[in-house]
Amino acid sequence: MALQDIVAQTVAGLGYELVELERSAGGTLRVTIDLPWQPGSEATVNVEDCEKVTRQLQYTLEVEEVDYQRLEVSSPGIDRPLRSERDFERFAGEVVDVTLKAPIGAAAKAANAVEGAAQVAANRRKFRGTLERAEAGWQVVWSDEPEPAPGRKVSKKKGPAPLQVLGFTLDELKEARLAPIVDFKGRKRPGVQEQGK
């Protein structure tokens, strides 16, 4: 049985889902786990969850005679990778970083730009924006206007910056992750609903 299958089955048997499995050249196995998504639930993986999975994996890997030097089990963190359709459904409305397999090209650039918006470079592959469901898959929406400096007044006469939209399918993606946005003022990530509201 393949290592990926062994780890995925063990993790699933404990009530978690395997997000990522990485094997380094030094013999370290890095296993990233998460709780299965249930709409409305914002529960996260904690240290006890990681310890529980570590103990079971150590036993299973020994029984399966998997050669490794060190085992690390962790939560996905703030830059969680998005791989499956279910991940995209779960994090719709969040700010994500998307990397395409190939540059968007001139034709796609023209099709994806909103009227009046600045044109996107045809060789661009990386985008950061809000993840939304689209007719033919998914899209990220963003504005190229920088955030105003803290304490600086923004003129009310100035209209909002035009939005850019990039539509894509999962087959076109090289990688997608939650954008690692940290607000040290105690505010939640954009798009995350407060409990009880």
MARDREN-333367 format. One record per residue (C-alpha): z, y, x; chain. Coordinates in steps of 0.2 Angstrom, whole numbers, plus 5000, padded with zeros to 4 digits. Layout:
# residues N
(atom (Z; Y; X); "A") ...
This chain:
# residues 197
(atom (5000; 5000; 5000); "A") (atom (4996; 5017; 5006); "A") (atom (5010; 5029; 5012); "A") (atom (5005; 5042; 4999); "A") (atom (5007; 5029; 4985); "A") (atom (5023; 5022; 4992); "A") (atom (5031; 5040; 4993); "A") (atom (5024; 5045; 4976); "A") (atom (5030; 5030; 4967); "A") (atom (5047; 5031; 4975); "A") (atom (5049; 5050; 4970); "A") (atom (5042; 5047; 4953); "A") (atom (5055; 5033; 4950); "A") (atom (5069; 5045; 4953); "A") (atom (5062; 5057; 4941); "A") (atom (5053; 5070; 4952); "A") (atom (5035; 5073; 4957); "A") (atom (5027; 5073; 4974); "A") (atom (5020; 5090; 4978); "A") (atom (5015; 5087; 4996); "A") (atom (5016; 5074; 5010); "A") (atom (5013; 5078; 5028); "A") (atom (5014; 5067; 5043); "A") (atom (5015; 5077; 5060); "A") (atom (5009; 5070; 5076); "A") (atom (5027; 5069; 5082); "A") (atom (5031; 5056; 5069); "A") (atom (5040; 5068; 5056); "A") (atom (5037; 5064; 5038); "A") (atom (5038; 5080; 5027); "A") (atom (5040; 5076; 5009); "A") (atom (5040; 5091; 4996); "A") (atom (5046; 5087; 4979); "A") (atom (5048; 5096; 4962); "A") (atom (5055; 5093; 4945); "A") (atom (5042; 5088; 4932); "A") (atom (5036; 5103; 4922); "A") (atom (5042; 5105; 4905); "A") (atom (5036; 5121; 4896); "A") (atom (5051; 5133; 4894); "A") (atom (5061; 5125; 4908); "A") (atom (5064; 5134; 4924); "A") (atom (5075; 5121; 4933); "A") (atom (5072; 5120; 4952); "A") (atom (5075; 5107; 4965); "A") (atom (5092; 5109; 4974); "A") (atom (5100; 5101; 4989); "A") (atom (5107; 5086; 4980); "A") (atom (5090; 5082; 4973); "A") (atom (5083; 5082; 4991); "A") (atom (5098; 5071; 4997); "A") (atom (5095; 5059; 4983); "A") (atom (5076; 5057; 4987); "A") (atom (5080; 5056; 5006); "A") (atom (5092; 5041; 5004); "A") (atom (5080; 5032; 4993); "A") (atom (5065; 5035; 5004); "A") (atom (5074; 5030; 5020); "A") (atom (5077; 5013; 5011); "A") (atom (5060; 5011; 5004); "A") (atom (5051; 5016; 5020); "A") (atom (5062; 5003; 5030); "A") (atom (5058; 4989; 5018); "A") (atom (5039; 4994; 5018); "A") (atom (5040; 4995; 5038); "A") (atom (5033; 5012; 5039); "A") (atom (5034; 5019; 5056); "A") (atom (5041; 5037; 5057); "A") (atom (5054; 5047; 5068); "A") (atom (5061; 5059; 5056); "A") (atom (5061; 5062; 5037); "A") (atom (5062; 5079; 5029); "A") (atom (5063; 5081; 5010); "A") (atom (5062; 5099; 5003); "A") (atom (5058; 5109; 4988); "A") (atom (5041; 5118; 4986); "A") (atom (5048; 5135; 4990); "A") (atom (5041; 5152; 4985); "A") (atom (5023; 5148; 4991); "A") (atom (5021; 5132; 4982); "A") (atom (5004; 5124; 4983); "A") (atom (4994; 5122; 4967); "A") (atom (4983; 5106; 4967); "A") (atom (4981; 5099; 4949); "A") (atom (4976; 5106; 4933); "A") (atom (4994; 5104; 4927); "A") (atom (5000; 5115; 4941); "A") (atom (4988; 5129; 4936); "A") (atom (4994; 5128; 4918); "A") (atom (5012; 5129; 4924); "A") (atom (5009; 5144; 4934); "A") (atom (4997; 5154; 4923); "A") (atom (5002; 5172; 4923); "A") (atom (5009; 5171; 4941); "A") (atom (5002; 5180; 4957); "A") (atom (4993; 5167; 4967); "A") (atom (4984; 5166; 4984); "A") (atom (4967; 5157; 4982); "A") (atom (4955; 5152; 4996); "A") (atom (4938; 5146; 4992); "A") (atom (4929; 5132; 5001); "A") (atom (4914; 5144; 5003); "A") (atom (4912; 5163; 5003); "A") (atom (4908; 5170; 4985); "A") (atom (4890; 5175; 4990); "A") (atom (4880; 5190; 4983); "A") (atom (4876; 5181; 4966); "A") (atom (4894; 5176; 4962); "A") (atom (4900; 5193; 4968); "A") (atom (4889; 5202; 4955); "A") (atom (4893; 5190; 4942); "A") (atom (4912; 5192; 4945); "A") (atom (4914; 5210; 4947); "A") (atom (4920; 5220; 4932); "A") (atom (4909; 5235; 4928); "A") (atom (4913; 5251; 4938); "A") (atom (4924; 5241; 4951); "A") (atom (4921; 5242; 4969); "A") (atom (4910; 5227; 4976); "A") (atom (4918; 5213; 4984); "A") (atom (4912; 5208; 5001); "A") (atom (4900; 5193; 5000); "A") (atom (4908; 5184; 5014); "A") (atom (4925; 5185; 5007); "A") (atom (4935; 5168; 5003); "A") (atom (4953; 5173; 5001); "A") (atom (4960; 5182; 4985); "A") (atom (4977; 5187; 4978); "A") (atom (4978; 5191; 4960); "A") (atom (4986; 5185; 4943); "A") (atom (4981; 5168; 4938); "A") (atom (4973; 5167; 4921); "A") (atom (4964; 5153; 4911); "A") (atom (4945; 5157; 4909); "A") (atom (4931; 5150; 4899); "A") (atom (4924; 5139; 4913); "A") (atom (4940; 5135; 4922); "A") (atom (4952; 5148; 4930); "A") (atom (4951; 5166; 4936); "A") (atom (4961; 5178; 4947); "A") (atom (4962; 5196; 4942); "A") (atom (4967; 5210; 4954); "A") (atom (4965; 5228; 4958); "A") (atom (4961; 5234; 4976); "A") (atom (4971; 5250; 4974); "A") (atom (4987; 5250; 4985); "A") (atom (5004; 5251; 4977); "A") (atom (5011; 5269; 4977); "A") (atom (5024; 5273; 4990); "A") (atom (5042; 5272; 4984); "A") (atom (5048; 5288; 4976); "A") (atom (5030; 5295; 4976); "A") (atom (5024; 5302; 4959); "A") (atom (5008; 5295; 4952); "A") (atom (4997; 5308; 4942); "A") (atom (4995; 5304; 4924); "A") (atom (4978; 5311; 4925); "A") (atom (4972; 5298; 4936); "A") (atom (4966; 5283; 4927); "A") (atom (4970; 5265; 4931); "A") (atom (4961; 5257; 4945); "A") (atom (4946; 5245; 4940); "A") (atom (4951; 5227; 4940); "A") (atom (4942; 5214; 4949); "A") (atom (4940; 5196; 4942); "A") (atom (4935; 5180; 4951); "A") (atom (4931; 5165; 4941); "A") (atom (4932; 5148; 4949); "A") (atom (4934; 5129; 4946); "A") (atom (4947; 5118; 4955); "A") (atom (4932; 5109; 4964); "A") (atom (4928; 5126; 4973); "A") (atom (4945; 5128; 4980); "A") (atom (4950; 5125; 4997); "A") (atom (4968; 5130; 4994); "A") (atom (4979; 5139; 4981); "A") (atom (4997; 5144; 4982); "A") (atom (5010; 5154; 4973); "A") (atom (5010; 5171; 4982); "A") (atom (5026; 5173; 4992); "A") (atom (5032; 5188; 4984); "A") (atom (5051; 5193; 4987); "A") (atom (5059; 5207; 4979); "A") (atom (5076; 5211; 4987); "A") (atom (5081; 5222; 4972); "A") (atom (5085; 5206; 4962); "A") (atom (5070; 5207; 4950); "A") (atom (5061; 5192; 4945); "A") (atom (5043; 5188; 4951); "A") (atom (5030; 5196; 4940); "A") (atom (5026; 5184; 4925); "A") (atom (5043; 5175; 4925); "A") (atom (5052; 5177; 4908); "A") (atom (5070; 5180; 4908); "A") (atom (5081; 5166; 4900); "A") (atom (5085; 5170; 4882); "A") (atom (5071; 5183; 4879); "A") 
